[in-house]
Every structure is written in structure tokens, then in C-alpha cells.
Amino acid sequence: MIKRTLYFGNPAYLSLRNEQLIIKLPEVEKNSELPEVFKKEAIKQVPIEDIGVVVLDHAQITITQAVLEFLLENNCAVITCDSNHMPVGLLLPLCGNSTQNERFRDQISASVPLQKQLWQQTIQAKIWNQALVLQRCRQSTVTNMHRWVNDVKSGDSDNLEARAAVYYWANLFDHFKRDREGEPPNNLLNYGYAILRAIVARALVSSGLLPTLGIHHHNRYNAYCLADDIMEPYRPFVDELVYELYLEGVTQLDKASKQRLLSIPVLDVIINGQRSPLMIAVGQTTASLYKCYSGELRKIAYPKVD
């Protein structure tokens, strides 16, 4: 079942009752001019088990410890945003799988050759999806990118990921440079990638893996190296969505653009020959990654752009 993504961008009081998330609006509660019937109807409730991601994007949100406990017990990712309305924190459960200790050991003991092969597969999938997005959005020539896919070596020793990125960004948007602090649509990409990162980190925990221990990324200050690795082939799905916003003239992160970007978990992808919502596909990817660590598989299941 596809889990729901809940976004809170206004003052709210979030509590728990009978394993339901109870949502109250302080502005409604405190308004003495409103009838009690209206106030009761304004209270919403959502089953905790239906929630996959919660985004908290307002300084006046109150959330109880009981809500956080039940969200984490149900493997939900909780994202907090800063004063600029950009995701700044991510809360995940410590234990997401019944055989977690065994899975940690398999992950930690993965050989260097295996990790290099996994990174090779990851970059091949990423460049392939970038080529599909570029071809579909801009009708650009991508024969060079297809060639790079085939030329990626174990560990991407020739850094074809970077070569493909230069070509990709130069052709996807007009006069654009990919830079976290750069001009729009960098802001839209940053927000979309943050949502994607949370989805991937949540799936990794559910699969009993350590999001910190990457197969390629090893920044000592990064708590989500593995999430950053596994999300690479999924980034083009975000890019295509941002491109659609770009064509519509959207440059700012407002309520409407955030709503569009929060649809990332339900974007259609093709994985293992079948159509699937992105959030479900990510779970298949992380499950296959563990099987690579355990020796059951030799290849990660990555999606393709539809």
C-alpha cells in the first residue's frame, strides 16, 4: 500500500488518539466567534499506519511525544524545515527490521569489489535515466550518454557520472548551473531531493540497513551516505517534475509548487518490468540491495523513467 505524505505549513496541534493522528488548528480552536459544531468538524484524523512521510514546515506546530513514537513505530520519516522553509532535519526509527543485527553485519562486511560493482550499477542506472529525461523533455541527442552507460567501469573509476552531469544540466535547462545555492530552479531541485532523500532513508531502515554506511559516499559528517548513494538513479524523476514546473514559469517555493513536489512519492516509475509508485519502487530497490549484501543477488533493482 502506498503511504501518505502529510505536509503542515500552518500552525497546528498534532496529537494521538486510538492510533489516529489528530489534527487541530489553533486559529480555529481559539476563535470564540466560531460555533462549536464548526470547530469539531475542523478536527481531522488520519490513521498512523497510512502515513509514510510527515513534513513540518511552521514554527508554531506542536507535536506530542506519543505522535512521534507511533509514527516511528510505523516506519514513518519525519522531516522538519528551517525558517527558509527548506528541509533541515530527518527523524527515522532506530529499528526497522526484525533481523536488523544480521543485516547490519552483512552490510558492514561487504567487500570492496562488491561495493564498486554496486556503484557501477548505480551510476549506469542514473545516466540511463538522465538520458531518458533529457530526450523526453528537450529532444536532445543522447547517444553519447548511452555510450557512457556502457563505458562505466567498476567503481566508476573514469568518473563518467560527472561527465554525464555536465552534459545533462547544460541541456536540460537554459543557461543553468547546478548549485545548491544557485539561481532557480536550484531551489526546487533542493526541495525535491530532500523529499526523495527522506523516502530512500526510510526504505533503507525498513530493509534493515544502515543509512550512514554508504557504498560510495563516505563524508564523515553525513549521516545518510547510503541514502545519497541509492537515490542517485531516482534523481531524474525529480528533475523531470521540476522541469515541468520550470516550463510553467514557476521559480519560487510557494504552497502550490511544494504541493507538486510532495507528489514525488507517488510518481510512476517502471521497476522489474512493472509500473509502480516511486515510494514502493524505492522499497524494492533497498530490499534488493540487502540481497546483494547477503549474496542472494548480484544486481540492485533500479527504476527506469516511464
N, C-alpha and C positions, 0 to 999 in steps of 0.2 A: 504494500500500500504506500502511495506517495504521501509523505508527511507535509504538513502545512508550514508555511513561513509566515510568522506574525511580526509586523512592524509597528512600533509605538513611537510616534513623532510628536505627541502632545502629552500634557500631564495625565498621569494615570495611576491608579492604585491596583496592584495585581496581588491577589490573594488566592488561597486554595480552599476548596470545599468539595468533599466527596470525589477527590481526584480530578476535579474540574478546575481549570484556570478561571477565576472570577475577575472580570474586568470592570472597574468602576472609574468614572470620570469625575475628578474633584470639582470641576467647574459646574457640573450638573448637581452633584451632591450638596454643594454649598449654596446653591441658588434657592433662596427661600420663596421666590415667586413662582417656581415651577411646581405643578401638582405632584403629589406622591406617586400617582399612577405612572406619570411620565418618567420619574426618577427610577422606578422599578423596571420599566421597560428598557431604560438606557443601560442597565446592567447586563453585560454579555458573559457567556460562559463557553469554554472550549475544552473538550476532553484532552487531558495532558498527553495521552497516548497518541493523539493525532498530530502532535507538534514535532517538527524536526529542527527548526531554526527560529530563534526569537531575536529581534533587533531592538535594542533600547536606545532611542535617539532623542532624549529630552532630559534636562537636568531635574525636572520635577516628576520623575517616575519613582514610585515606591513599590518595591517588590519584596515579599516576605521570604524568610528563610525556607518555609515549607514549600513554596513555589519552586525555589531553586533546587531543593532536594528532589522533588518529584520530576522536574524537568531533566535533571542529570540522571536520575534512576531510569528514565525512559530514553537515555542517549540523545538528548537534545543539545544543540550548540547554542549558547547564549552570547550574543555579540553586543558590546557596549560601544557607543560612539562618543567622540570628543565634542568640544564646543564648536568645532567647524563641521560637525555632522558627518565626520568620517569615522569608520570603524577603527577602534583603538585597542579593544580588548576582546578576548575569546575565552569562554569558560566551557570546559569539557569534562565528562566523567572520568574518574581515575581508573575505573574498571568497567570495560565494555564487553568482555567476553569471558565465558566460563573457563576456558583453557588459556587464560592470558599469560601465565608464567611460562608455559611450554612455548607459546608463540613468541614471547619476548626472546627466549633462548635461541629459537630458530633464526629470528631476525638478527640478533646480535652476532651469531656465529656465521652469518652469510659470508662466503668467500669474496675476495676482491674480484676475481674473474666473473663471478655471478653478478656482482653489483655493476660491473662495467657492461655486461650484456644487457642488464635491465635498463641501464641508462641509454644504451644504444637503441633499444626498442622504444623507449620513451621519446627520444629526440626524433626518431623516424616517424612516430605517430604524430608528433607535434607539427613537423614540417609538412607532412601529408595533409593535415587538417588546415594548416595555414594556406597551402596551395589551393585547396578546395574553396576556402572563403574568398581568397583573392580572385580566383577565377569567376566565382558566382557574383561577387559584389562589383568587381571592376573589369571583368572580362580580360584580365591581364594574362600575359604569357607566363606559363608556369612550368614549362618543360625543364627549365634549369632546376626548379625546386624538386621536381620528380627525380631528376638525376641525383640531386643531393641526398634525397631519401635513400637511394640505393648505395650511395657512397659513404654513408655514416658508418664509422668503424666502432669497434668495441670501446666504450667509454667516450665516444665522440672525440677522439684524440685530435682530429683536424678542426674541431670547433665549428662544424657546419651549422650548428644551432645559431651562432652569431651571424654567420654569412647569410643564412636564410632570413634572419630577423631584419637585417639591414634592407634587403630587397623587399621584404614583406611590408614593413612600415612605410617605406618610401613610396609604395604603390597603392596602399590601402586608403590613406588619407592624403589630401593635398597639402604640400608644404608642412609636413608633420614630423616631429621628432618625439620618440617615446621617451618620456622623462617624468618621473613621479611628481616632480614639482613644476612641470611644464604647462604649456597652454592647453586649453580644451582641445580635443576630448580626453586628455590625460586624466582629468578628474573623474570622468565617467568610467574610464577603464580601471582606475584605482578602486573605485567603489565596487564595481562588478567583480574584480579579482578578490577583494576582501570577502565578499559573499561566497564566491567559489572556494576560497581557501577554507572557510568555516565548514562548508559542505564536505570537502575532502578530509579535513581533520576529523570530523565527526565519524565518517565512514571508516577511517583508519582505526579509531578507538573501538568501533563496533566490531572490526575484524581482529581485534586483539593485538594491534601493532602500536609501536611507539612512534607518535608523530614527530618526535625530536630527532630520531636517528635516521638520517637521510641516506639515499643511495648515491647521491652526488653532492647536494648542498651540505656543507659542513660548517657553516658560520657558528662560532661558539656562542653568539648572542641570540641565535634564532631558535626558538622553542618548537618550530614547526617545519624543520628541514624536509622531512619526508613528505609532508603535505605540499610543500613548494615543488618537490620533485614530481609527484603524481599528478598535480593539477596542470602541468605543462601542456599535455595534449588536449586539455579541456579549455584552455585559454581562448582558442579561436572561436568557440561558441559565444563567449562573452564579447569578443571583438566584433563578431557579426551583429550582435544585438546593439552594440554601441554604434556601429556603422549605420544601422537603421535610424537611430536617434540623430546621428550626425546629418543624415540626408534630410531629416525633418527640421534642421536648424537648431536642435537642442544643444546647448553648451553648458548649462548650469545644472547643478544637482538640486532640483526642486522636488516637490511632492510627486509630480507626475513622472519625472524621469526615474526617481527612486522606485516608484511602483513598478515601472517597466523592468528595472534591473533586478528587482526582487522576484521576478518571474524566472530567474536563472535555474532554480531547482526543477522546474517543470518543462524546460526546453526539450524539444525532441532530439534524440541522438540515435544513431544506429550502433549497436554493440552486439557482437556474436551473431550478426545477421538479422537481428530483430530490432524493431523500434522500441525505444524506452525513454521515460523521463530522465533527465540528466542525473537527478539525485539517486535514482535506482541504479543507473549505469555506474555511478561512482562506487556504489557498494559492490557491484560485480568486479570492478577494477581492483579494489582493495582486497577482496576475497581471493582473487586470482594471484595478487602479489604475495599473500601469505603462502599460497600453494607453491609459488616459486621458491620461497624461502624453505619450505618443508620438503622440497624435492618432488612434489606431485605434478608440477607443471614446469615448463621451460619458457613460457611466454605470458606476459601480462595481457589481460583483456582490456584494450583501449577502444574508445568510440571513434566513429567516423562522422564527419559533418554530413547531415542528411542532404 
